[in-house]
Amino acid sequence: MDKRIITIQQFYDNLNADNNISGLGKAIEFYIATGYDEMLTIEEIEEELQNYSKNLPTKADFTNYFDNVITNGYLTHSFNGYMLEHYRKNGIGAKLEDAELTENFAILEKYIGVSHYVARYAKSIPEFYVTSPGNNSIYYALMQSPERLWHGPLSQKNEENPILPVVGETKSQYAMRIVESKIAKRNLTEEEKSIVREAAKIIFDKLCTTNPMVAFIPIRNLANSYVLKSGIFYKSLDGIPEMDYVRSKGKTLWEYLSSQKYFDATKKQVDTTFFCKNYGGDWDWSELDDLSVLGTILPFDDIEIVQFEDSFSAVQRMLKQSGMEDGTPFNFDRALLSYYYYSQPKEKTVNEEKSSKYL
């Protein structure tokens, strides 16, 4: 296993134990770019990166920065832990054939609802997303997944009184409380209610009980893959608002990299903007924060994995440590929740200025 990835996993574990993953994105950049194998503090890492950018002395060796970042570097793909064995067996990019999951999603969406945001996947060609290492890798991993669940049947975006998580419950229990709330607002027969509950339980047992993962995929394995820059926009289809992709002209990954201002393959130069500094889908910040890879299935042999604590569990632990008792609704001032839960009303989440210190 790449010692850089081992160090990143250890670094995350140490930070997470202190309930503060601030600076992890910079740590990912530092350890990938240098191969340094000592555990530094966030402050020391920031100083090292600043010194490098100003051509000042550093502890680490940035001599092979280009080779570490590009030739032997990575792009990242975040995924639900349930997908791990499927990916190991079939490769990243292979479609998951799970008839039980598909059948029960259809039931849940029939009775509870499916969002237009998620509906676009039904008509898109097979693909998976990658981003450069950094803060967006963390963001995509820590958000509740899959999007199809939290942007669809469990979405509370338009709820006047959303169901809040409470201290002491599991994510599956929280998800089921949302389902019960939605069932109560619909004119369903007792048989239909039972069908919905059973479908929800099957889905939650599979998708709400595992830790999120980040796959570090060697860039060389993707160099000749066809990629598209992705974004989202609203359009009207027969008067119904619908989301769809905005895509630039597709290129191979290497062609795409070669067109970026931070990249010079001839001089073997790549600057630090290769790494995603922001988080949460600001597509203007980095050109490598949201690329879709088309028609590619990658064997799992060379892929490295970093496992994160499930965000729901992390917040539960943080709130318990702060003294909140079981059964108490989450206090959104005591933990970073702005990117932990899809579709929470804005007044229920901390603002971005406050949340930035965690990344």
C-alpha positions as CSV (number, residue, x, y, z in Angstrom):
1,M,0.0,0.0,0.0
2,D,1.2,3.5,-0.8
3,K,2.7,4.9,2.4
4,R,1.3,8.3,1.6
5,I,-2.3,6.9,1.8
6,I,-1.4,5.1,5.0
7,T,-0.2,8.4,6.5
8,I,-3.4,10.2,5.3
9,Q,-5.6,7.5,7.0
10,Q,-3.6,7.9,10.2
11,F,-3.8,11.6,10.1
12,Y,-7.5,11.6,9.6
13,D,-8.0,9.1,12.5
14,N,-5.9,11.4,14.8
15,L,-7.9,14.5,13.8
16,N,-11.2,12.8,14.0
17,A,-10.5,11.5,17.5
18,D,-10.1,15.2,18.5
19,N,-13.4,16.1,16.8
20,N,-11.7,18.5,14.4
21,I,-10.8,17.5,10.9
22,S,-9.7,21.1,10.1
23,G,-6.9,21.1,7.5
24,L,-7.2,17.5,6.4
25,G,-7.5,18.7,2.8
26,K,-4.1,20.5,3.1
27,A,-2.7,17.4,4.8
28,I,-3.8,15.3,1.8
29,E,-2.0,17.7,-0.5
30,F,1.1,17.7,1.5
31,Y,1.6,14.0,2.0
32,I,0.7,13.2,-1.7
33,A,3.0,15.9,-3.1
34,T,6.0,15.1,-0.9
35,G,5.8,11.5,0.3
36,Y,6.8,12.7,3.7
37,D,6.3,10.0,6.3
38,E,6.4,12.0,9.6
39,M,3.2,13.0,11.4
40,L,3.2,16.8,11.5
41,T,0.6,19.1,13.0
42,I,-1.8,21.0,10.7
43,E,0.1,24.2,11.5
44,E,3.4,22.6,10.5
45,I,1.9,21.4,7.3
46,E,0.5,24.8,6.4
47,E,3.9,26.3,7.1
48,E,5.6,23.7,4.9
49,L,3.2,24.5,2.0
50,Q,3.6,28.2,2.4
51,N,7.3,27.9,2.4
52,Y,7.2,25.8,-0.7
53,S,5.1,28.3,-2.5
54,K,7.5,31.1,-1.5
55,N,10.6,29.1,-2.4
56,L,11.7,29.1,1.3
57,P,13.3,26.1,3.1
58,T,11.1,23.2,4.1
59,K,11.5,20.0,6.0
60,A,9.9,17.9,3.2
61,D,11.3,17.4,-0.2
62,F,9.2,18.9,-2.9
63,T,11.7,18.0,-5.7
64,N,9.5,15.4,-7.2
65,Y,6.2,17.3,-6.7
66,F,5.1,16.8,-10.3
67,D,5.8,13.1,-10.3
68,N,4.1,12.6,-7.0
69,V,1.0,14.6,-8.0
70,I,0.6,13.5,-11.6
71,T,2.9,10.6,-12.7
72,N,2.3,8.7,-9.5
73,G,-0.6,10.8,-8.3
74,Y,-4.3,10.2,-7.7
75,L,-7.8,11.4,-8.4
76,T,-10.5,10.5,-5.8
77,H,-13.9,8.9,-5.9
78,S,-16.1,8.8,-2.8
79,F,-18.7,6.1,-2.3
80,N,-21.0,4.4,0.1
81,G,-19.4,1.6,2.1
82,Y,-22.0,-0.9,0.8
83,M,-20.3,-0.6,-2.6
84,L,-16.9,-1.8,-1.4
85,E,-17.2,-5.5,-2.1
86,H,-18.9,-4.8,-5.4
87,Y,-16.1,-2.6,-6.5
88,R,-13.5,-5.1,-5.3
89,K,-15.1,-7.8,-7.4
90,N,-16.2,-5.9,-10.5
91,G,-14.1,-2.7,-10.5
92,I,-15.1,1.0,-10.1
93,G,-17.5,2.1,-12.8
94,A,-19.2,-1.3,-13.0
95,K,-23.0,-1.0,-12.6
96,L,-24.3,-2.4,-9.3
97,E,-26.8,-5.2,-10.1
98,D,-28.8,-5.5,-6.9
99,A,-32.4,-6.5,-7.8
100,E,-33.5,-6.3,-4.1
101,L,-32.2,-2.8,-3.8
102,T,-33.7,-1.7,-7.1
103,E,-37.1,-3.2,-6.3
104,N,-37.3,-1.6,-2.9
105,F,-36.1,1.8,-4.1
106,A,-38.9,1.7,-6.6
107,I,-41.4,1.0,-3.8
108,L,-40.1,3.8,-1.6
109,E,-40.1,6.3,-4.5
110,K,-43.6,5.3,-5.6
111,Y,-45.1,6.1,-2.2
112,I,-42.8,8.6,-0.7
113,G,-41.3,10.5,-3.6
114,V,-38.3,11.0,-5.9
115,S,-36.6,14.3,-6.6
116,H,-35.9,15.8,-10.0
117,Y,-32.3,16.1,-8.9
118,V,-32.1,12.3,-8.7
119,A,-34.3,11.5,-11.6
120,R,-31.7,12.7,-14.1
121,Y,-29.6,9.6,-13.3
122,A,-32.2,7.4,-14.9
123,K,-31.4,8.8,-18.3
124,S,-27.7,9.4,-18.0
125,I,-25.1,7.0,-19.5
126,P,-23.1,4.9,-17.1
127,E,-20.4,7.1,-15.4
128,F,-18.7,7.8,-12.1
129,Y,-17.3,11.0,-10.7
130,V,-13.8,11.9,-9.6
131,T,-12.3,14.9,-8.0
132,S,-8.7,15.9,-7.2
133,P,-7.5,15.1,-3.7
134,G,-8.4,17.7,-1.1
135,N,-11.4,19.2,0.6
136,N,-14.1,18.0,-1.9
137,S,-12.9,14.4,-1.4
138,I,-13.8,14.8,2.3
139,Y,-17.1,16.7,1.5
140,Y,-18.4,14.1,-0.9
141,A,-17.5,11.2,1.5
142,L,-19.1,12.8,4.6
143,M,-22.4,13.8,3.0
144,Q,-25.0,11.2,3.6
145,S,-25.2,8.8,0.7
146,P,-26.6,7.7,-1.6
147,E,-28.0,11.0,-3.0
148,R,-30.9,9.0,-4.5
149,L,-32.1,8.3,-0.9
150,W,-31.5,11.7,0.8
151,H,-32.5,13.9,-2.2
152,G,-35.5,11.7,-2.9
153,P,-37.6,9.7,-0.4
154,L,-35.9,11.2,2.7
155,S,-35.7,14.8,1.4
156,Q,-37.1,17.4,3.9
157,K,-36.3,20.4,1.8
158,N,-39.9,21.6,1.7
159,E,-41.0,20.4,5.1
160,E,-42.3,23.1,7.4
161,N,-41.4,21.1,10.5
162,P,-38.6,18.7,9.5
163,I,-37.8,15.7,11.6
164,L,-34.5,16.3,13.4
165,P,-32.1,13.6,14.5
166,V,-31.9,13.0,18.2
167,V,-28.9,12.0,20.3
168,G,-28.6,8.3,20.8
169,E,-30.3,7.0,17.6
170,T,-28.7,5.3,14.6
171,K,-28.9,6.7,11.1
172,S,-31.3,3.9,10.2
173,Q,-33.6,4.9,13.1
174,Y,-33.5,8.5,12.0
175,A,-34.3,7.6,8.4
176,M,-37.2,5.5,9.5
177,R,-38.6,8.3,11.6
178,I,-38.6,10.5,8.5
179,V,-40.4,7.7,6.6
180,E,-43.0,7.4,9.3
181,S,-43.6,11.1,9.2
182,K,-44.1,11.0,5.4
183,I,-46.4,8.0,5.7
184,A,-48.6,9.9,8.2
185,K,-49.1,12.7,5.7
186,R,-50.3,10.3,2.9
187,N,-53.5,8.5,2.3
188,L,-52.1,5.0,2.3
189,T,-53.8,1.7,3.3
190,E,-52.4,-0.3,6.1
191,E,-51.0,-2.8,3.5
192,E,-49.3,0.0,1.6
193,K,-47.8,1.3,4.9
194,S,-46.4,-2.1,5.7
195,I,-44.9,-2.4,2.2
196,V,-43.2,1.0,2.5
197,R,-41.8,0.2,5.9
198,E,-40.4,-3.1,4.8
199,A,-38.8,-1.6,1.7
200,A,-37.3,1.2,3.8
201,K,-35.8,-1.3,6.3
202,I,-34.2,-3.3,3.5
203,I,-32.6,-0.2,1.9
204,F,-31.5,1.3,5.3
205,D,-29.9,-2.0,6.4
206,K,-27.8,-1.9,3.3
207,L,-27.0,1.8,2.8
208,C,-27.2,3.4,6.3
209,T,-24.9,1.0,8.3
210,T,-21.5,1.3,6.6
211,N,-18.7,3.9,6.7
212,P,-18.1,6.1,3.7
213,M,-15.0,5.5,1.6
214,V,-12.7,7.5,-0.6
215,A,-10.9,5.6,-3.4
216,F,-7.6,7.1,-4.5
217,I,-7.4,6.2,-8.1
218,P,-4.0,6.4,-9.9
219,I,-4.2,9.1,-12.5
220,R,-2.2,6.9,-15.0
221,N,-5.1,4.4,-14.9
222,L,-7.5,7.2,-16.0
223,A,-5.2,9.0,-18.5
224,N,-7.0,7.7,-21.6
225,S,-10.5,7.7,-20.2
226,Y,-13.1,10.0,-21.6
227,V,-14.1,12.7,-19.1
228,L,-16.6,15.5,-19.0
229,K,-16.7,18.5,-16.8
230,S,-20.0,18.4,-14.9
231,G,-22.3,21.0,-13.5
232,I,-26.1,21.4,-12.9
233,F,-28.6,23.8,-14.3
234,Y,-32.4,24.2,-14.2
235,K,-34.5,23.9,-17.3
236,S,-38.2,23.6,-18.0
237,L,-39.6,20.5,-19.6
238,D,-43.3,20.8,-20.3
239,G,-43.5,23.4,-17.6
240,I,-41.9,21.1,-15.0
241,P,-38.6,22.3,-13.5
242,E,-35.9,19.7,-14.1
243,M,-32.2,19.4,-13.5
244,D,-29.8,18.2,-16.1
245,Y,-26.1,18.3,-16.9
246,V,-24.0,21.1,-18.3
247,R,-21.1,19.5,-20.0
248,S,-18.1,20.9,-21.9
249,K,-16.7,19.0,-24.8
250,G,-15.5,15.6,-23.7
251,K,-11.7,14.9,-23.8
252,T,-9.4,12.2,-22.5
253,L,-8.3,13.0,-18.9
254,W,-4.8,13.7,-20.2
255,E,-6.1,16.1,-22.8
256,Y,-8.2,17.8,-20.2
257,L,-5.3,18.1,-17.8
258,S,-3.1,19.5,-20.6
259,S,-5.6,22.3,-21.1
260,Q,-5.5,23.5,-17.5
261,K,-3.5,26.6,-16.6
262,Y,-1.8,25.0,-13.6
263,F,-0.4,22.1,-15.6
264,D,2.7,21.9,-17.9
265,A,3.7,18.4,-18.9
266,T,6.6,19.6,-20.9
267,K,8.2,21.5,-18.0
268,K,6.9,18.9,-15.5
269,Q,5.2,21.6,-13.5
270,V,1.9,21.5,-11.7
271,D,0.9,24.1,-9.1
272,T,-1.0,23.6,-5.9
273,T,-4.4,24.6,-7.4
274,F,-4.5,21.0,-8.7
275,F,-5.8,20.2,-5.2
276,C,-9.4,21.2,-4.4
277,K,-9.2,23.9,-1.7
278,N,-12.9,24.5,-1.3
279,Y,-15.7,22.0,-0.5
280,G,-19.3,21.6,-1.4
281,G,-19.5,21.8,-5.2
282,D,-18.2,25.3,-6.0
283,W,-17.4,24.3,-9.6
284,D,-15.6,27.6,-10.3
285,W,-12.9,27.0,-7.8
286,S,-11.1,24.0,-9.2
287,E,-11.3,22.4,-12.6
288,L,-10.9,19.0,-11.1
289,D,-13.6,19.0,-8.5
290,D,-16.4,17.3,-10.5
291,L,-15.4,15.3,-13.5
292,S,-17.5,12.4,-14.8
293,V,-15.7,9.5,-16.3
294,L,-17.5,7.7,-19.1
295,G,-17.3,4.1,-20.3
296,T,-14.5,3.1,-18.0
297,I,-14.3,0.2,-15.5
298,L,-11.2,0.2,-13.3
299,P,-9.9,-3.0,-11.7
300,F,-9.5,-2.5,-8.0
301,D,-5.9,-3.8,-7.9
302,D,-4.1,-0.5,-7.8
303,I,-6.8,1.5,-6.0
304,E,-6.1,2.7,-2.5
305,I,-8.9,3.3,0.1
306,V,-9.3,5.7,3.0
307,Q,-12.2,5.0,5.3
308,F,-14.0,7.8,7.2
309,E,-16.2,7.5,10.2
310,D,-19.8,7.8,9.2
311,S,-20.7,11.5,9.6
312,F,-23.9,10.6,11.5
313,S,-21.9,8.6,14.0
314,A,-19.3,11.3,14.3
315,V,-21.8,14.0,15.2
316,Q,-23.6,11.7,17.6
317,R,-20.3,11.2,19.4
318,M,-19.5,14.9,19.4
319,L,-22.9,15.8,20.9
320,K,-22.7,13.1,23.6
321,Q,-19.2,14.3,24.5
322,S,-20.6,17.8,24.8
323,G,-23.1,16.6,27.5
324,M,-26.3,16.2,25.5
325,E,-28.5,13.4,26.7
326,D,-30.1,10.6,24.6
327,G,-33.4,11.7,23.1
328,T,-32.3,15.4,22.8
329,P,-32.8,16.9,19.3
330,F,-29.5,17.7,17.6
331,N,-28.2,21.1,18.6
332,F,-26.9,22.6,15.3
333,D,-24.7,25.1,17.2
334,R,-22.6,22.3,18.8
335,A,-21.4,20.4,15.7
336,L,-20.8,21.0,12.0
337,L,-24.0,19.9,10.3
338,S,-24.1,22.1,7.2
339,Y,-22.8,19.3,5.0
340,Y,-23.8,16.2,7.0
341,Y,-27.5,16.2,6.1
342,Y,-29.1,16.7,2.8
343,S,-32.1,19.0,2.5
344,Q,-32.2,20.5,6.0
345,P,-33.7,24.0,6.1
346,K,-31.0,26.7,6.1
347,E,-32.0,28.0,9.4
348,K,-31.2,24.6,10.9
349,T,-27.6,24.6,9.7
350,V,-24.6,26.5,10.7
351,N,-23.3,29.1,8.2
352,E,-20.5,28.5,5.8
353,E,-18.2,30.9,7.6
354,K,-18.4,28.8,10.8
355,S,-18.2,25.5,8.9
356,S,-15.0,26.5,7.0
357,K,-12.8,26.0,10.1
358,Y,-13.6,22.2,10.0
359,L,-12.0,21.8,6.6
